[in-house]
Amino acid sequence: MNGCGPDQKDKKLPAKYSIYVLAKDGKNYLLQYNTLDSGVLKPTTDGIALDTLKMGRSLIVSNYCYYYLNSKTALFSKYKVVEATLKVISALPVKDFTIENFTWLKGDTLLLTGLNLPGYNKAEYMLVNTALMKVIKRGTLDIPRPAGHFETMSLGFTERRGDRLLIGHTYHASQDIYNFGTSDTLYVSELRYPEMDLISISKDTRSTYPGGQNTVQSYSSLDENGNYYFISCPGIALGNRPELPSAIFSIKKGAVAPDKNYFFNLSASKIQNHVYGMWSLAANKVIVRTERKDLFKGLNDHYKTAHFEYYVLDLKTKAIQKLDLPLDRGTRKQCVIVQGNVAYIAISSAKDGNYIWKYTIADGVLKRGLRLTDDTDFILRIDTLGK
């Protein structure tokens, strides 16, 4: 039973969406539903309670399957919801590896880029056939390891361009697990694919901490002309270099390094804050999720305090439009789905409740959609279930 398509024995229409929540009882719940436009769901009765020792929110969701790497058990597992139960379809052993980014290649081939455990100081990759749940190839990415006072590294994005692989990364100096510093430089390494050997490295000091862990949140966008955009995240919850700006960089189609003439400085714009997520819209536009530094006192407040806003940005004109949404909670969340002319935005508001909001891109209209009941604490992610 390798496939994860909708159960043909179920006479009901298959669910279109997956919703992952943290409830006020402290448990994580997974819900599946046909629409985000309306309705009410109660996680504790409509959802599947998850064993967080086996699965967390750092999921890869594709074609009704959930993929999750458990670093404690060293298993990369494939799950499916069957008769209101989350069941393991298959699993493969993956030792000493943590996922930083995933990229779907042709068919069922999944490229995972990440770091070694426990050192976090060597870039590695795995090619996985997810239909058979077998490792096609595993090896080291030819990216320089940390040196000097830098002890660890992070991979912020992975973009495949034909026989080239572009990987954004930076380096860190750690005091302890909760306190670290980041280099003032972001790097983009150009690797030959599939050999994974290094061709060139570009450096940029306009900001740092390119992208982030895309199993948790989206940080990049590809426009209709093939130009790639990624966001830098030096705020206290990621890069911890808050004196540097959150900004959007561009890698033009056919190029292998950030465009020196493009720099969308979000911290210096009317946003005046750091940014922690970016999702593609149509016509060169993106949604970003931004903090309000005047509403939180420090890192401990960052996750629990409602202080996040959403803006629509035009990547070409650099126009900025704030969305009239309640303040959101939760530092990193996979909380936006874009389908055609509609963007769905999951908001966890202490005052206004937990809703999936419907944003019509063409006319800018915002409406409340699906509601999660008051036993919901955070909506941590929303995903489409089909391919």
C-alpha positions, 0 to 999 in steps of 0.5 A: 500500500504505497499510494496515498490518494483518496480512499475509493471506498469512501463514498464521500468526496475526498477532503481537499485541505489539511489543518494542523492545530495546537489545542488548548489541551496541549495536544496536536490535532490533524483535521481534513476538510473539503472547504476553507470558505465556511463551516466550523471544526472542533479539533478535539472531536473532529480532528485526529490527536497526534502522538508528538513523540512520533510526528510534529508540525515539520511536515511535507504534505503531498497527494494525501500523504504526510511525510515526517522525519523523526530525528529521535527514531531516525525514521522518515515515515509516510502517513495517510489518514485511513478511517479517521486514524493516521496510519504509517504506510511505510518508513525508511531509516534515516540516521544523523540527518535533519531536514532544512529544505525539501524540493519535489523533482520529477514524479515521486522523487523528493530532494531533501537538503539538510544537515548532519546530526548532532553537529549541524556543521555539514551540508548533506542531501538525500534523493528519495523515491517516495512511491517506494520509500527508498533512498536513491542517493545520499551524500554530502553537498560540497558547501564549505563547513563552518570555520573560525568562531562559527560552529554551525550552519543553516540552509535557507533555500534550495532551488534547482535550475536544470543541471544546477542547484542553488542553495542559500546558507549562512553560519552561526556561533552558538552560546547555547541551544537558545542563544546564538549569533549569525554571520553578517553575510548570506551565501548562495552556493552553485552546485552541479546537479546531480553530482553536488560538487561546488561550482561557485559561491556568491556572498551578500552582506546586505542582510543575512539568514536567507530563507528558512526551514520550508517544512515549517514555513514558506520563504521564497517565490518564483514568478511567471518569468522564472525569476526567483525571490527569497526573503532574509530573516535576521529577526530575533526568532531566526537569524538573531541579527535584528540590526540587519534588515529583513529584505527580499532578494532576486535571482534572475532567470538564468543567473546563479547569484542574487541580483546586486541591483535588486534589494527590497528592504522591508525593515526600512519600508512602512513595515518597519519590522522583521519578516518571517514568511513569504507566499506567492500570489499572482502577477509578481505579488507575494504575501508576507507575515511581519512582526510588530516589535512594539507589541512584544518584549523579547523572544519569550513573547514572540510566539505567544503574543498576538503581534503579526500582520500581513502585507501584500507586496509587488515585487516589481514596483515595491508597492506595499498594502497592509491586509485588514486582518486581526493580529496573528499569533505564532512565530513560524506557521505554514498559514497561507494557501494560494489557489487561483484568485484566492489566498486562504490565510489562517489567523489565530487571534486571542480576541477574534478567534481562530479563522481561515480568512479568504482573500480575493486577490483581484479585488482585495476583499477579505472575508472570514471562512472556516472557523476553528472552535475556541478549544483551538490555541494555534493554527500551525499549518494549512495544506492542500491534500492533492498534488 
